[in-house]
Amino acid sequence: MGGNRPYPPLTAQPRVALYVNTANPGLQGSWWPTSNHYGGVEVDNPYGVCGSGAGDFRACSYMYGYAKAYDDATIRGVDNPQNYLWWLDVETENSWQPDKAANVADLEGMTAYFTSINAEVGLYSTGYQWGQIAGAVPPDSPLAGLPSWLAGARSLTGAKSNCSLPPLTPGSRVALTQYVSGGLDYNYSCP
C-alpha cells in the first residue's frame, strides 16, 4: 500500500510540554513584588493589593507566582508559549513558606498568568510533598481540576498503580505518573 500515513498518538499527552520550577521564597528571595503591577498590566489579584501593608503576604505571593510565570513565558526564549501545557513543579527542595495558603496563592498566580495566555496548566508533585507545601486546596481554587502528574514510583508497575492514587487537587485526575529505572526518570500516561 505505500504512502505516508500519520501515526496515531501514543498517549493522550501532548507531544511537547514544559516543566517549570516553582517556589515561594517570600522576603528571603532576591526579588519580591511590591504592587499588583507586572508585565505592563495591573493584575486582578483575588488576595487584595500587594504592598498595602500588614496582611498582604498572600497578595504578594500571588503576584510573585504571576511574575515568575510571566517571565517563564516571555523572557526564556519560548516561542508561542500559549501552545504548551505548563507543568508546575512543586517540590520540597525549593523555597516555600510555612503558610500553605500563601504557597497556594503563589501557584494560583502562576496558573492565572498561564491561563491568561490560553496555555494549559498541570501540577507535578508527590502526594507527600504537595501536602507539605500546599495542603488541601479548596474546590473553588483555580488549582482545582488541574491534571496531576505524580512522581515517586520505583517501577513501571508502581507507576501504573499510582494512576489510581488521589489527584493533588479536588476535581482533578491523575494524568501522568513517574518512575525511576536505571537511574533515569520515565513517565507513564494514565488511561
C-alpha positions in Angstrom: 0.0 0.0 0.0 2.6 2.7 0.1 2.2 6.4 1.0 2.7 8.2 4.3 0.1 7.6 6.9 0.1 9.6 10.2 0.7 7.5 13.2 -1.9 7.6 15.9 -0.8 9.3 19.1 1.0 7.0 21.5 -0.6 8.6 24.6 -3.2 11.2 25.4 -0.4 13.5 26.4 0.8 16.4 24.2 3.9 15.8 22.1 5.7 18.6 24.0 5.0 20.0 27.4 7.1 22.4 29.6 8.1 21.8 33.2 8.8 24.8 35.3 10.3 25.2 38.8 8.1 26.8 41.4 8.8 28.3 44.8 7.6 31.0 47.3 10.8 32.5 48.9 8.9 35.4 50.5 11.1 38.2 51.6 14.2 36.0 51.5 14.1 35.9 47.7 16.3 38.1 45.5 13.1 39.8 44.3 9.7 40.2 45.9 6.7 42.2 44.4 5.6 45.5 45.9 2.4 46.1 43.8 -0.2 44.4 41.6 1.5 45.7 38.5 3.7 43.5 36.4 4.4 43.0 32.7 2.8 46.3 31.8 -0.6 45.4 33.3 -2.4 45.8 36.6 -3.1 42.3 37.7 -6.6 41.4 39.1 -5.5 39.9 42.4 -8.1 37.9 44.4 -6.0 38.3 47.6 -6.0 42.1 47.5 -3.3 44.6 46.9 0.4 43.6 47.2 2.3 46.3 49.0 -0.7 47.6 51.0 0.9 46.8 54.3 0.0 44.3 57.0 -1.8 41.2 55.8 -0.7 41.5 52.2 1.6 38.5 52.2 -0.8 36.3 50.3 -1.5 39.1 47.7 2.3 39.4 47.2 2.7 35.6 47.0 0.1 35.6 44.2 2.0 38.4 42.4 5.3 36.5 42.8 3.8 33.4 41.1 2.2 35.6 38.4 5.5 37.3 37.7 7.5 34.1 37.5 5.1 32.6 35.1 5.1 35.8 33.0 8.9 35.6 32.9 8.9 31.9 32.0 6.6 32.6 29.1 8.1 35.8 27.8 11.8 36.1 28.5 13.1 32.5 28.5 13.0 32.0 24.7 9.8 30.0 24.4 8.1 30.6 21.1 4.3 30.5 21.2 4.1 29.8 25.0 0.3 29.6 24.7 0.6 26.3 22.7 2.0 24.3 25.6 0.9 22.5 28.7 3.0 24.0 31.5 3.6 21.6 34.4 4.2 23.4 37.7 7.0 21.5 39.6 6.0 21.6 43.3 8.8 20.0 45.4 10.1 20.5 48.9 13.7 21.2 47.7 12.6 24.6 46.7 12.0 27.6 48.9 8.5 27.6 50.4 6.7 29.4 53.2 5.2 27.7 56.3 1.9 29.4 55.3 0.4 26.9 53.0 -2.3 29.3 51.9 0.4 31.7 50.7 2.0 28.9 48.7 -1.3 28.1 47.2 -1.7 31.8 46.3 1.7 31.7 44.6 0.7 28.7 42.5 -2.6 30.3 41.7 -0.8 33.4 40.4 1.3 31.2 38.1 -1.8 29.5 36.9 -3.6 32.8 36.3 -0.8 34.0 34.1 -0.6 30.8 32.0 -4.4 30.6 31.6 -4.5 34.3 30.6 -2.5 33.4 27.5 -4.7 30.3 26.9 -2.0 27.8 27.9 -2.9 24.7 29.7 -1.5 24.1 33.3 -0.8 20.9 35.3 0.7 20.1 38.7 3.7 17.9 39.3 4.5 16.6 42.8 4.1 13.7 45.1 1.1 13.5 47.5 3.5 13.9 50.4 5.3 17.0 49.0 2.0 18.6 47.9 0.7 18.1 51.4 3.7 19.7 53.0 3.7 22.7 50.6 0.0 23.4 49.7 -2.1 21.0 51.8 -5.8 20.7 51.0 -6.8 23.1 48.2 -10.4 24.5 48.3 -12.7 23.3 45.5 -13.1 26.8 44.2 -9.3 27.4 43.8 -8.1 27.8 40.2 -5.8 24.8 41.0 -8.8 22.5 41.5 -9.3 20.4 38.4 -5.8 20.8 37.0 -4.3 17.5 35.9 -1.9 15.8 38.3 1.5 14.3 37.4 2.5 12.1 40.4 6.2 11.3 40.9 7.7 8.7 43.3 7.2 5.3 41.8 10.2 2.9 41.7 9.0 0.8 38.8 6.6 0.8 35.8 4.3 -1.5 37.8 4.3 1.1 40.6 3.7 4.0 38.2 0.7 2.1 36.7 -0.7 1.5 40.2 -0.2 5.2 41.1 -2.7 6.2 38.4 -5.4 5.2 41.0 -4.0 7.4 43.8 -5.9 10.6 44.7 -5.1 13.6 42.5 -3.4 16.6 44.0 -6.5 18.9 43.9 -10.3 18.4 44.0 -11.9 17.7 40.7 -8.6 16.6 39.1 -7.4 13.4 37.7 -4.0 11.7 37.7 -2.9 12.1 34.1 0.7 11.0 34.4 2.9 9.1 36.8 6.7 9.0 37.0 9.1 6.2 38.0 12.8 5.7 38.1 14.6 2.8 36.3 18.3 2.5 35.8 18.8 6.0 37.3 16.6 7.7 34.8 13.1 9.1 35.1 10.3 7.6 33.0 6.7 8.6 32.7 3.5 6.6 32.3 0.4 8.1 30.8 -2.6 7.1 32.8 -5.6 5.7 30.9 
